[in-house]
C-alpha cells in the first residue's frame, strides 16, 4: 500500500506564503499523477493543482499565478508553494497520488489525511 503524509499547514496572514509537502511511502511501483485538492467548510473537495509524471501541470483558475506545484521524484514527494494567500484559500488541503503499488496492480487513487490552511488576520 501507499501512504501519503502532508506537512506545512497552519495559520498565515493574508498576503503571506506557505509551502506544503506530501511524501509517499510504502510499496510504490510507479506514480502517474501527483496533486493537491482542497475542501473548505461546507463545500466540496476541489482540485488545486496537479502534475503528471511527464511534468504537465494544471491549476485551478483561482490559484493560477499564486500557487506552484513541484516534485522531487527521488523522494516521492510533491510540494505546493502558495504565495499571496487570501482568506478564501482557507481549507483543508489534501494530497493525492495516482499510483501503482505493484507491477501487477492497477493504478489507484491515494489520499493523505489533509492539512488545514487558515488564512486570517
C-alpha positions, 0 to 999 in steps of 0.5 A: 500500500501507499501512504501519503503524509502532508506537512506545512499547514497552519495559520498565515496572514493574508498576503503571506506564503506557505509551502506544503509537502506530501511524501509517499511511502510504502510499496510504490511501483510507479506514480502517474499523477501527483496533486493537491485538492482542497475542501473548505467548510461546507463545500466540496473537495476541489482540485488545486493543482496537479502534475503528471509524471511527464511534468504537465501541470494544471491549476485551478483558475483561482490559484493560477499565478499564486500557487506552484506545484513541484516534485522531487521524484527521488523522494516521492514527494510533491510540494505546493508553494502558495504565495499571496494567500487570501482568506478564501484559500482557507481549507483543508488541503489534501494530497493525492497520488495516482499510483501503482503499488505493484507491477501487477496492480492497477493504478489507484487513487491515494489520499493523505489525511489533509492539512488545514490552511487558515488564512486570517488576520 
